[in-house]
Amino acid sequence: MRGPIAPPQVPLAASRAEVFADLVQDSVERLERRWPQLADIDFLVLEVPRLEGRGDQAAWADDAVPLGGVIPSRDGRRARVVVYRRPVEIRTKGRDERAALVHEVVVEQVAELLGLTPETVDPRYGED
């Protein structure tokens, strides 16, 4: 027998990418209550970060794979916050740990974009 194990309305049918995108959206919604200007920012999920540069010389400044990034607004385009799914998934075990790391990454990127500290963006930042 071939076919889906569960009907589409059951959470089991959601892909890992969809579940991850939901975690990012949940985090953004939590922050939007305190920071309504986040409605003017696009939040994206990408699989992995791209290397900028050429060939083997391309690397990130601190040699660590980034978990997120910020693309400032320019040329009429809205600012964007990006969360990289695979690096976050690799560093976490389980949904709760993943949700916590996603929120931490979103808070850090929003803080960078707004020129604030992460603790200002979310007073609970860094708490376990």
C-alpha positions in Angstrom: 0.0 0.0 0.0 1.3 3.4 -0.9 0.0 6.8 0.2 0.1 9.1 3.1 0.2 7.7 6.6 -2.1 10.4 8.0 -4.6 12.8 6.5 -3.2 16.3 5.7 -5.0 18.0 8.6 -3.1 15.8 11.1 0.2 17.3 12.4 2.0 14.1 11.4 1.5 15.1 7.7 3.5 18.3 8.1 7.0 18.2 6.7 10.0 19.1 8.9 10.4 22.3 6.9 6.8 23.2 7.6 7.1 22.5 11.3 10.3 24.6 11.5 8.6 27.5 9.7 5.8 27.3 12.3 8.4 27.6 15.1 9.8 30.7 13.4 6.3 32.1 13.0 5.4 31.4 16.7 8.6 33.2 17.7 7.8 36.2 15.5 4.2 36.4 16.9 5.5 36.4 20.4 7.8 39.3 19.6 5.3 41.3 17.6 3.2 41.8 20.7 6.0 43.9 22.1 7.5 45.2 18.8 4.7 46.0 16.3 7.2 47.3 13.8 8.2 43.7 13.1 5.1 43.6 10.8 7.3 45.5 8.4 10.0 42.9 8.3 10.0 39.7 6.3 11.0 36.5 8.1 12.4 33.7 6.0 13.5 30.2 6.5 16.3 28.9 4.3 17.8 25.4 4.4 21.5 26.5 4.8 23.5 29.7 4.5 25.2 30.5 1.3 28.9 31.1 1.2 29.8 34.6 -0.1 33.1 34.7 -1.9 35.0 32.5 -4.3 36.0 28.9 -4.0 37.8 27.6 -1.0 38.5 31.2 0.2 34.8 31.6 1.1 34.2 31.3 4.8 32.3 33.1 7.5 34.2 35.5 9.7 34.4 33.3 12.7 34.5 29.9 10.9 31.2 28.9 12.5 28.1 28.2 10.4 25.6 31.0 11.1 22.1 30.1 12.4 20.5 33.3 11.1 21.1 36.5 9.3 19.8 40.0 8.6 19.3 41.6 5.2 18.7 45.4 5.8 16.1 47.2 3.7 17.2 48.9 0.6 16.0 49.9 -2.9 12.4 49.7 -1.7 12.8 46.2 -0.4 11.7 45.3 3.1 14.3 44.3 5.7 14.5 40.5 6.1 15.5 38.2 9.0 16.6 34.7 7.9 16.8 31.6 10.0 18.8 28.7 8.6 16.9 25.4 9.2 19.6 22.7 8.9 22.2 24.3 11.1 19.6 24.8 13.8 18.2 21.3 13.5 21.7 19.8 13.7 22.3 21.6 17.0 19.1 20.5 18.7 17.4 17.4 20.0 13.7 17.5 20.1 11.0 20.0 19.5 11.3 22.0 22.7 15.0 22.5 22.4 14.6 23.4 18.7 11.8 26.0 19.5 14.1 27.6 22.2 17.0 27.9 19.8 14.8 29.2 17.0 13.5 31.9 19.3 17.0 32.8 20.4 18.1 33.2 16.8 15.1 35.3 15.9 15.6 37.5 18.9 19.3 38.0 18.1 18.6 38.9 14.5 15.8 41.3 15.4 18.1 42.9 17.9 20.8 43.3 15.3 18.3 44.8 12.8 16.8 47.2 15.4 20.2 48.2 16.9 19.2 46.9 20.3 20.5 44.2 22.7 18.7 40.8 22.7 17.7 41.4 26.3 15.8 44.6 25.2 14.0 42.8 22.4 13.0 39.9 24.7 13.6 40.3 28.5 13.5 36.5 28.8 16.4 36.1 26.4 19.0 33.7 27.7 16.8 32.1 30.3 16.5 28.3 30.2 
